[in-house]
Amino acid sequence: MKKLFTLASLFLTIAFSANASEGLTLVGNQLCTESGRPIQLRGWSTHGSWFKYCYDEEEDFAAMKEAGANMARIAMYINEGDGIDVEWVKSCIDFCANQGLYCIVDWHLERESPSISRGNPMTFVGQAKNFFLEIASYVQQKGYNHVLYELCNEPNEDMDGSPYEVGKEYVWDWIKDYCKEILPIIKNVDPDAIVLVGTPQWDRGVVFPFMDPIDEMGLNVMYSFHYYAGNQERYLGLLSSASAFIPLFVTEWSISSDAQGSKDDTKSADKLMEVCNGKNLGGQIISWANWSWSDKNESSSTFRSGSYADKLWSMSGDYVRKLLAYGNNFTFSESSAYEGAQILDGENDLYLQLEKFDEGGNYNAYYDFDEDWVLCSPVPCNAGNAGINGIRESDFVDIGYTNEDDMSNSYYNLGYIAQGEWVKYTIDVKQAGDYEFETYTNNHIDENIIAFTVDGKNALVDEDGNEIYRALELQASLDGDKYEGFHDWDWTTPISPYATDKKFRLRFREAGEHKLGIVFMTSASGLGSLKIKGSPTEIVKANDVNRQIVRIWPNPAQDGTLNISVNYDSNVTIYNVQGVAVFSQNVAAGTTKLNAPLVSGIYYVTIQNEKGFSTEKLSVK
């Protein structure tokens, strides 16, 4: 990052070093520099060509940099305004390079035509192929490594409803077909670049990339999520949950709503930033681009209407400037066992006691959208049943009984489940392995998409050890009832609707205490219990030949004393949140005790060996 001798620069002392001359890569789900340091890109998106006076000179990008941004998103509207302008995009790429900014090139599709509101990326696939070939070739010709390619903005079938329910019918198939056409072009010309793929229903349907994955062709593929704080808080849990399964980038967000006349909501935006800064199920640091660097007469604009020449910052502009000035504010979800860990002994079935979810509250032990309803004004306004019957009254997880007429012979169940909710349980695993499991479900038909994590990472594998299909569909206990069926419970086995012949297991890679996450990517009719069967099968190794196995414990650590277990001779480097290496040591394959001089805080542990990089988060008490 170049030094800026301005007032704003005084507040940037804790920002990650973000010199755009250093390329980017993915380490697991985390966006990192090519040297393996986690990074959060932060900045603005442009608007359309009709506001080009806000971003047609290098000084416009210098102003972004001076305000604290380390990247800019170039929104190339393809069928609005001036249409496709390749030379302008190239100029923006050059301006960003000169200013040390990373640059997202956004193929900005919103609608197919003025009369057709839906956005099917296949409608313009021919133009897209030509565009990305020319842009990627230009990037390579210039020797740039600061460019990210956003393949399709907000693909959508223009109708309201659940991103999952609408997206599964058409939109994800459009995106998959489109990627088959565009990804080979990037792979052939700029194979090390970061590629951003849109998700169904205006970049909200983030379950599809891990439920029915595309062929990523070995590229660094991330997935887009959009958020308008004024009226979209119901989607925030999707971002928090999906962070455990796929690399995410919030390529567009605002304090405003996506509809005219709705309120601005900085409190909802604060929650988005909390999730982006690591307080999510996967502990992923998520990059973001604010909408938009313009002086359009709308509350999402960075500048007041018509004031760009005078740089009169709007409420949105001031809010984002303060975020950028504050720099890194990374925190992670931490929870503790409730009444001790539940035991998975490797011999007997474990019937998970769902009422014994971890302690720590919302965003830490669980994410439950009802909490915001409970705390809203006027009260009460909770549509769930959190805290009734004396069950964990200080928490907001909706716990009930599978049989309210005979509670003593009933399971506790999770109910009133909204999309994106998750909950953690501490499990003491005595034997590593792949465990078969069943779910106790009722007969009501809902979307019912469920996933599982262990220590913030995907836990689902098929019988061959593959981690391809990482979200499943809960099955109705009988023949399914769209309107009733809430009281008819039985044991069922969830399936993948995209691989119905596959059987799935939960993988615990090592013995010891682990955080088991139950994740609902859609609304669900309820979960009565989870039965993890005894006698696990040995972990299938075929899919792990080239996989780094890394374990760090205890985490949180005390005073920098920790153990690290790796399966290859490795270099271990620990970075603080400023991106400064504070400890480095070579370790042999196996387990090594480290005594690192670390003060309390959050760190990133980067492991480098012959198989590449791996990055883990470390909390020091």
JOGI-V704916 format. One record per run of one state. SS is the DSSP state (2 for helix, 1 for strand, 0 for the rest). FROM is the first residue (numbers start at 1). LEN is the number of residues. If there is no record, write none. Layout:
ss from len
SS FROM LEN
SS FROM LEN
This chain:
ss from len
0 1 7
2 8 4
0 12 12
1 24 4
0 28 2
1 30 4
0 34 4
1 38 1
0 39 3
1 42 5
0 47 2
2 49 6
0 55 3
2 58 9
0 67 4
1 71 7
0 78 8
2 86 14
0 100 2
1 102 7
0 109 4
1 113 1
0 114 2
1 116 1
0 117 2
1 119 1
0 120 1
2 121 22
0 143 4
1 147 4
0 151 5
1 156 1
0 157 6
2 163 27
0 190 4
1 194 4
0 198 2
2 200 4
0 204 1
1 205 1
0 206 2
2 208 4
0 212 8
1 220 9
0 229 4
2 233 10
0 243 5
1 248 7
0 255 11
2 266 11
0 277 10
1 287 7
0 294 9
1 303 1
0 304 4
2 308 3
0 311 2
1 313 1
0 314 1
2 315 12
0 327 9
1 336 1
0 337 5
1 342 3
0 345 5
1 350 3
0 353 1
2 354 3
0 357 2
1 359 1
0 360 2
1 362 1
0 363 3
1 366 2
0 368 2
2 370 5
0 375 13
2 388 3
0 391 8
1 399 3
0 402 5
2 407 3
0 410 2
1 412 3
0 415 2
1 417 1
0 418 4
1 422 8
0 430 3
1 433 3
0 436 1
1 437 5
0 442 2
1 444 1
0 445 4
1 449 6
0 455 2
1 457 2
0 459 1
1 460 3
0 463 9
1 472 2
0 474 7
1 481 1
0 482 8
1 490 3
0 493 2
1 495 1
0 496 8
1 504 5
0 509 3
1 512 9
0 521 3
1 524 1
0 525 2
1 527 1
0 528 1
1 529 4
0 533 4
1 537 1
0 538 4
2 542 3
0 545 5
1 550 9
0 559 2
1 561 6
0 567 3
1 570 7
0 577 4
1 581 7
0 588 2
1 590 6
0 596 5
1 601 9
0 610 2
1 612 9
0 621 1
